[in-house]
Amino acid sequence: MFDESSSTYGHRRIKKALNKKGIKTSNNRVRRIMHENGLISVLKTRYKATTNSNHSYPVAPNLLTQDFSAETVNQKWVGDITYISPQEG
């Protein structure tokens, strides 16, 4: 049951599933058995969008138009400054 859930079922959900199948047990028993067998449930987090493209701020022009090949050294430089937080927050 734990493997069928891709390791997402914890002791509470496994207990509910066992009770639905007619196997009476308690949360503590399921938790203890999971602990003894090294079964740790994994939380799946939902994707959180962090970029809002609908804003009124100026957008830098795309000067390279996705052409990153250069004929000589130091002809084209690109960078990413998304880690710098703005003063407004």
Buried (B, 14 or more C-beta within 10 A) or exposed (E): EBEEBEBEBBBEBBBEBBEEEEEEEEEEEBBEEBEEEEBEBEEEEEEEEEEEEEEEEEEEEEEEEEEEEEEEEEEEEEEEEEEEEEEEE
